[in-house]
Amino acid sequence: MAAKFPGQVAYIVTTEACERVSYYGMLSILSIYLAKEIRMGEERATEVVHLFATGVYFLPILGGLLADRWLGRYRTILSLSLFYCLGHGALALYEGKLWGICLGLGLIALGAGGIKPCVSAFVGDQFPDQNEKSLRKVYGLFYWSINIGAFFGFVVIPRFRDAFGYSWAFAYPGILMGYATLVFWLGRRSYVIAPPARVTVETVSKPDKADTLKVVRRIVLIFLPIPIFWALFNQVNTTWVFQGTKMASFYLLGYKVDAESMQATGALLVLIWVPILTLGIYPMAERLGFRATPLRRMGIGMFLGAVSFVVCAAVQMKIDRGQVLSIAWQFVPYIILEAGEVMVSATALEFAFSQAPASLKSTIMSLWLMTIAGGHFLVAVFTNLNARFVKATGAAEFLFYAVLMFAVASAFAYVASRYRPREEPGAVAVPASAS
C-alpha cells in the first residue's frame, strides 16, 4: 500500500510519529511531576495540565488562519515547530522552577497548537487529484503513525525518567521534536505546496460570504456539545492517572504497568479499534440496514464515553471501601472509552472536511481542535469549583461526569438528527488525525 504513495508522504508520516512521541511522552510524566515534584497537589496539577492542553487545542484557530491566509501550510508547520523545540528545552533546563514550567508549556502550546490544523491537510495536499481511495489509505497510515507515536511516548518516557531524572526526560522529547522538524525540512523539494488563499484570490471565483457563514454556523452547532466528551476523555492523563496511583501495578511480559505507563493503553487500543470498527462493525451494520453516518458514529461514541465513567465510578467505589485492586481493572473503562474516541475523533474531521468551504479547510479543522480545548478548559473549571465548593471526591466525581455526558449525548443526537449535509462538487471526505 505504502509503495503507491508519493515519496514525500514518508517524510510527513515520520515527522508526525516523532512529534506524537514528543508530545505524549512529555504529557505522560507531567501530572505527577507537577503534583509531587513541584508540590502543587493533585487538584492544582489537574488544573494546570488541562489549562495547558486548552492552549494546545485553542491555538489551532490561529495556526489555521495563518496557513490559509498568509504563510501556507508548509511554512507554518516549519516555523512553529521551532517554538515547540524551544519549549521542551525550557522544561529540561529549568527543571523545578515554576517560571520555567510556564515558559516551556507556553512555547509547546504555541508550537503544537499552531501546526495541528495544518499537518493533516498538508498530507492531503500531496494528492492534487483528490483521489478518494488514495486519501483514505494515506490517512489510515497517518492515523496509525499518530497512535504508534503516542503509544511509544507513554511507554518510553516514564522509564527514561526513572533512569535519568526529569531533566533528561523532558529533554529527550525535545530532541525527538528537533529530529521531526529536520525530517520535515528534508522533504521540502518534493512536497506539493498549496499556496495560501491570498495568493490565489484573483484566480478563483469569490465565494458567497453568506453561504460560507451559514455553513460554518451549522458545523459549529454540531461541534458545540463535543467539549463535554473531551472533558471526560482528557482525564485519562490526570484523574485516571491519580486513580491508578491508588491501585497495584503489575508486570506484563516483564514490563511494569503502573499509573503512568497505563496511559499507553489508549493509543494501543486505537490501533486495535480502528480496523475492528472500519472493516468489521461498520460494514456489518450497513448489511443489517443501519447506515453508520459520521454523525451517528459520533453520537454513539459520546454515549460510550459516559459508560466508561460509570465503570470508573464502580472501580473507585471498591477503592474507597479499602479494597486493593490491580490497575488492570482500568483496562475495562479504557476499552469502552477508546471505542468512543475512535467513533468521535476519527470521524469528526471527516465530517468537517467534507462540509467545509474549500478556502477554509485548515480553519474548519482548527474549529474541531477547539472542541478539545473546550474540554480541557471545562475539566480545569470543574476541578477548581469542586475543590472550592462542592468537594465531591471518589466515585461521586466520576458519576457526575457520567450523568453530564449522558445528558449532552442525548442533546447531540437531537441536533444531529436535524442536520442536513452540504454537498459540494469535488469534496472528498478523509479520516481525521488523532488529537
C-alpha positions in Angstrom: 0.0 0.0 0.0 2.7 2.5 1.0 4.6 1.8 -2.2 1.9 3.5 -4.2 2.1 6.8 -2.2 4.2 9.7 -3.4 7.7 9.5 -1.9 7.2 12.7 0.2 4.5 11.1 2.3 7.2 9.2 4.1 8.7 12.5 5.4 5.3 13.7 6.7 4.3 10.4 8.3 7.7 10.1 10.0 7.5 13.7 11.2 4.1 13.1 12.7 5.1 9.9 14.5 8.1 11.6 16.1 6.1 14.7 17.1 3.5 12.5 18.8 6.2 10.6 20.8 7.5 14.0 21.8 4.1 15.5 22.9 2.6 12.4 24.7 5.9 11.4 26.2 6.1 14.8 27.9 2.4 14.6 28.9 2.8 11.1 30.4 5.0 12.5 33.2 3.6 16.0 33.6 0.8 15.4 36.0 2.8 13.6 38.7 5.7 15.9 38.1 3.6 18.9 38.9 1.7 17.2 41.8 4.8 15.8 43.6 8.0 17.5 42.4 6.5 21.0 42.2 4.2 20.2 45.2 1.1 21.5 43.5 -1.1 18.7 44.8 -3.5 16.6 42.6 -6.2 19.2 42.1 -3.9 22.1 41.2 -1.8 19.8 38.9 -5.0 18.7 37.2 -6.0 22.3 36.6 -2.6 23.2 35.2 -2.3 20.2 32.8 -5.8 20.9 31.4 -5.2 24.6 31.1 -2.0 23.9 29.2 -3.9 21.5 26.9 -6.6 24.1 26.4 -3.9 26.3 24.9 -2.6 23.5 22.7 -6.1 22.9 21.2 -7.2 26.6 21.2 -4.2 27.9 19.3 -5.0 25.9 16.1 -7.5 28.6 15.2 -4.5 31.0 14.8 -2.4 28.3 13.0 -5.3 27.6 10.6 -5.8 31.2 9.7 -2.1 31.8 9.4 -1.8 28.9 7.0 -4.9 29.6 5.0 -4.4 33.3 4.6 -0.7 34.2 4.8 2.1 31.6 5.2 0.7 28.5 3.7 0.8 25.1 5.5 4.4 24.2 4.8 5.9 27.4 6.2 3.5 27.5 9.1 4.5 23.9 10.2 8.2 24.5 9.8 8.3 27.9 11.6 6.1 26.9 14.6 7.9 23.6 15.1 10.9 25.7 16.3 8.8 27.1 19.2 7.9 23.5 20.0 11.6 22.5 20.4 12.4 25.6 22.5 9.5 24.7 24.9 10.9 21.2 25.6 14.3 22.9 26.1 12.9 25.2 28.7 11.3 22.4 30.6 14.6 20.5 30.6 16.9 23.4 31.5 14.7 24.9 34.2 13.5 21.8 36.0 11.8 22.5 39.3 11.3 26.2 38.5 7.7 27.3 38.2 8.5 30.1 35.7 10.5 27.6 33.6 7.4 25.3 33.5 5.2 28.2 32.4 7.7 29.2 29.7 8.1 25.7 28.4 4.5 24.8 28.4 3.6 28.1 26.7 6.1 27.6 23.9 4.9 24.0 23.4 1.3 25.1 23.3 2.2 27.7 20.6 4.1 25.2 18.6 1.9 22.2 18.9 -1.3 24.1 18.6 -0.2 26.1 15.6 0.8 23.1 13.5 -2.1 20.8 14.4 -4.7 22.0 11.8 -2.0 22.1 9.1 -0.4 18.7 9.2 -3.4 16.6 8.2 -4.4 19.0 5.5 -0.8 19.0 4.2 -0.9 15.2 3.7 -4.0 15.7 1.6 -2.2 18.4 -0.5 0.2 15.7 -1.7 -2.7 14.2 -3.8 -3.7 17.0 -6.2 -6.2 14.7 -8.0 -8.0 14.2 -4.6 -8.5 10.5 -5.4 -10.7 9.3 -2.6 -9.2 5.8 -2.4 -5.6 7.1 -2.1 -6.7 9.7 0.5 -8.4 7.1 2.6 -5.3 4.9 2.5 -2.8 7.6 3.3 -4.9 9.0 6.2 -5.2 5.5 7.6 -1.4 5.3 7.6 -1.2 8.8 9.0 -3.7 7.9 11.8 -1.7 4.8 12.7 1.5 6.8 12.9 0.0 9.2 15.3 -1.1 6.5 17.7 2.1 4.5 17.4 3.9 7.6 18.3 1.6 8.2 21.3 2.0 4.6 22.4 5.8 4.8 22.5 5.7 8.2 24.2 3.7 6.8 27.1 5.8 3.7 27.3 9.3 5.0 26.9 9.4 8.4 28.6 8.3 7.4 32.1 11.0 4.7 32.1 13.5 7.2 30.8 12.6 9.5 33.7 13.1 6.6 36.2 16.6 6.0 34.7 17.9 9.6 34.2 15.6 12.0 36.0 13.1 14.7 34.9 15.5 17.0 33.1 16.6 14.3 30.6 13.0 13.0 30.4 11.9 16.5 29.2 15.0 16.9 27.0 14.5 13.6 25.1 11.1 14.6 23.7 12.7 17.9 22.6 15.4 16.1 20.8 12.8 14.0 19.0 10.9 17.1 18.0 14.1 18.6 16.6 14.5 15.4 14.6 10.9 15.6 13.4 11.5 19.2 12.2 14.7 18.1 10.4 12.9 15.2 8.6 10.1 17.6 7.6 12.6 20.1 6.2 14.4 17.4 4.2 11.3 16.7 2.2 11.0 20.3 1.0 12.0 19.7 -2.6 9.4 17.0 -3.2 6.3 18.4 -1.5 3.2 19.7 -3.3 2.8 23.0 -1.6 -0.6 24.7 -1.9 -0.4 28.5 -1.7 -2.4 30.4 0.9 -5.7 31.9 -0.1 -4.3 35.4 -0.6 -2.1 34.1 -3.4 -5.0 32.6 -5.4 -7.7 35.1 -4.7 -7.5 36.7 -8.1 -7.6 33.3 -10.0 -10.6 31.8 -8.3 -14.2 32.9 -8.1 -15.2 34.9 -5.0 -17.2 32.7 -2.5 -20.6 33.6 -1.4 -19.9 35.0 2.1 -23.5 34.5 3.3 -23.4 30.8 2.3 -20.0 30.4 3.8 -21.1 31.8 7.1 -24.2 29.7 7.1 -22.1 26.5 6.6 -19.7 27.5 9.3 -22.6 28.1 11.8 -24.1 24.7 11.0 -20.8 23.0 11.7 -20.2 24.9 14.9 -23.7 23.9 16.1 -22.8 20.3 15.6 -19.5 20.8 17.5 -21.0 22.6 20.5 -21.8 19.5 22.6 -18.4 17.8 21.8 -16.3 19.6 24.5 -18.1 17.6 27.2 -16.9 14.4 25.6 -13.3 15.7 25.7 -13.8 16.8 29.3 -14.2 13.1 30.1 -11.7 11.7 27.6 -8.8 14.0 28.5 -9.0 12.9 32.2 -7.1 9.7 31.2 -3.9 11.9 31.7 -5.0 13.3 35.1 -7.8 11.8 37.2 -7.4 8.4 35.8 -3.6 8.6 36.5 -4.3 9.6 40.1 -6.8 6.8 40.5 -4.1 4.5 39.1 -1.6 5.6 41.8 -4.0 4.1 44.4 -4.0 0.7 42.6 -1.5 -2.1 42.5 0.8 -2.2 39.5 1.5 -5.5 37.7 4.0 -6.9 35.2 3.2 -7.8 31.6 6.0 -9.7 29.7 8.5 -8.3 32.2 7.3 -4.7 31.8 5.9 -2.9 34.8 2.5 -1.4 34.2 1.7 1.4 36.6 -0.4 4.6 36.6 1.8 6.5 34.2 2.6 3.7 31.7 -1.1 2.7 31.7 -1.7 5.7 29.6 -0.2 3.9 26.6 -3.2 1.6 26.7 -5.3 4.3 24.9 -3.1 4.6 21.8 -2.7 0.8 21.6 -6.5 0.3 21.8 -7.0 2.9 19.0 -4.7 0.7 16.8 -7.0 -2.2 17.6 -10.3 -0.5 17.4 -9.8 1.3 14.0 -9.7 -1.9 11.9 -12.3 -3.6 14.0 -14.8 -0.8 13.5 -13.8 0.1 9.9 -13.5 -3.4 8.5 -15.9 -5.2 10.8 -18.6 -3.4 12.7 -19.4 -0.6 10.3 -19.8 -2.9 7.2 -21.8 -5.3 9.3 -24.1 -2.5 10.5 -24.6 -1.5 6.9 -25.6 -5.0 5.9 -28.1 -5.1 8.7 -29.7 -1.9 7.4 -28.1 0.7 9.8 -26.2 3.4 7.9 -23.2 4.3 10.0 -23.1 8.0 9.1 -20.4 10.2 10.7 -22.9 11.9 12.9 -24.4 8.6 14.1 -20.9 7.3 14.9 -20.1 10.4 16.8 -23.3 10.2 18.9 -22.7 6.5 19.8 -19.1 7.4 20.7 -20.3 10.0 23.2 -22.6 7.5 24.9 -19.7 5.1 25.2 -17.8 7.9 27.0 -20.5 8.1 29.6 -20.5 4.3 30.1 -16.7 4.3 30.7 -17.0 6.8 33.5 -19.8 4.6 35.1 -17.2 1.8 35.1 -14.6 4.1 36.6 -17.0 5.0 39.4 -17.7 1.3 40.1 -13.9 0.8 40.4 -13.5 3.8 42.6 -16.2 2.6 45.0 -14.2 -0.5 45.6 -11.0 1.6 46.2 -13.0 3.9 48.6 -14.1 0.8 50.6 -10.4 -0.1 51.1 -10.0 -2.8 48.6 -6.6 -3.1 46.9 -7.3 -3.5 43.2 -4.9 -4.2 40.3 -4.5 -1.4 37.9 -5.5 -4.0 35.3 -9.1 -3.1 36.2 -8.6 0.2 34.3 -8.5 -1.9 31.1 -12.3 -2.1 31.2 -13.1 1.6 31.0 -10.2 2.1 28.6 -11.6 -0.4 26.1 -15.0 1.4 26.2 -13.7 4.9 26.1 -11.2 4.3 23.2 -14.0 2.8 21.1 -15.9 6.0 21.7 -12.8 8.1 21.0 -12.4 6.4 17.6 -16.1 6.9 16.8 -15.9 10.6 17.7 -12.3 11.8 16.9 -11.6 9.6 13.9 -14.9 10.7 12.3 -15.3 14.4 13.1 -12.7 15.8 10.7 -14.1 13.5 8.0 -17.4 15.3 8.6 -15.8 18.8 8.9 -13.5 18.4 5.9 -16.4 17.3 3.6 -18.7 20.1 4.8 -16.1 23.0 4.9 -15.7 25.5 2.0 -12.5 24.8 0.1 -10.9 28.1 1.2 -11.4 27.3 4.9 -10.2 23.7 5.2 -7.4 24.3 7.8 -9.6 26.8 9.7 -12.6 24.4 10.0 -10.1 21.7 11.2 -9.0 24.1 13.8 -12.6 24.6 15.0 -12.7 20.8 15.7 -9.5 21.1 17.7 -11.0 23.9 19.7 -13.7 21.4 20.9 -10.8 19.6 22.6 -9.6 22.9 24.1 -13.1 23.4 25.4 -13.0 20.0 27.0 -9.7 20.7 28.8 -10.9 24.1 30.0 -14.1 22.6 31.4 -12.1 20.0 33.4 -9.9 22.8 34.8 -13.0 24.8 35.7 -15.0 21.8 37.2 -11.9 20.7 39.2 -11.5 24.2 40.6 -15.2 24.6 41.5 -15.3 21.2 43.0 -12.2 21.8 45.2 -13.6 25.1 46.4 -17.3 24.5 46.8 -18.7 21.0 46.1 -15.8 18.9 47.4 -17.1 15.8 45.7 -14.5 13.0 45.8 -14.0 9.4 44.7 -16.9 7.7 42.9 -19.2 10.7 43.2 -16.9 12.8 40.9 -16.8 10.1 38.2 -20.6 9.7 38.4 -21.1 13.4 37.9 -19.2 13.3 34.6 -21.1 10.2 33.5 -24.5 11.8 34.1 -23.4 15.0 32.4 -22.2 13.0 29.4 -25.4 11.1 29.0 -27.4 14.3 29.0 -25.1 16.0 26.5 -25.0 12.9 24.2 -28.8 13.0 24.1 -28.8 16.7 23.1 -26.2 15.9 20.4 -28.3 13.1 19.0 -31.3 15.5 18.7 -29.2 18.3 16.9 -27.5 15.7 14.6 -30.9 14.3 13.6 -31.9 17.7 12.2 -28.6 18.3 10.3 -28.8 18.2 6.5 -25.4 17.6 4.9 -24.0 20.2 2.5 -23.0 18.7 -0.8 -20.0 20.3 -2.6 -18.9 19.1 -6.0 -15.5 17.6 -5.8 -15.4 17.5 -2.0 -13.7 14.4 -0.6 -14.1 13.1 2.9 -11.0 12.0 4.7 -10.4 10.4 8.0 -9.3 12.6 10.9 -6.0 12.8 12.5 -5.9 12.0 16.2 -5.9 14.6 19.0 
